[in-house]
């Protein structure tokens, strides 16, 4: 499962671009993932985390 949040598991979402003429073409929405150095247990680790998890305080960043 590539490009997913390591905390909540949020991943890409698929759907259609819809034109004025109602033509549909495939598209994807990707989560806003940030690579952060975060505290995991006793140590620190690099994680891919979505901005919602960062903002809500689910991740403890290290300096």
N, C-alpha and C positions, 0 to 999 in steps of 0.2 A: 504494500500500500504506500506508494510514493507520494510525496508532497501533501502530507496530512499533518495536522497539528498533533504533537506528541502528548498533549495533555487531554484535549477533549475529542480528538479524532476527526475534527472537521476536515472535509476533503472537497474536491471539485464537485460542482453541480452542473448538469447538462440540460440543455433546452434548445430553443430555436431563436434565431433572429427572424423577425417577421417584418416584411416590407409593407409599404402602403398598398401594394397590389396583392397582399396576403401570401407572398412567396415565403417559404420557410427554408432556412438553412441552419445546419447544426452549429452550436456554439457552446462554450464552456464558461462558467464563472469559477474563478480560482480564489481560494481564501487568501487573505493578506497574512502571509507567514513571515516571521522574523526569526533569524538565527540568533539565539541568545545564549549566553553563558549563565546557567542557572544552577541553583543548589538542588541536588538530588540526594536525599538521605544525608550521609555524613560528608560526601564529596561534592564536587561540581562537575557539570557535564554540559556539552553543547546540545541544545534542543531546537527543533523547529516548532515555534509556538505561534498561534494566531493572535492577532492584536486584541481580541476580546478577552482571551485568557490573561494576557499581560495587564490589561486595563483593570480587570476585576480582581487582580491580586492572587490568582491561582498559581503564579510562578514567582519564586523568590530569586531575583537576579543577583549575581555576584559581581564585584567590581573588577 
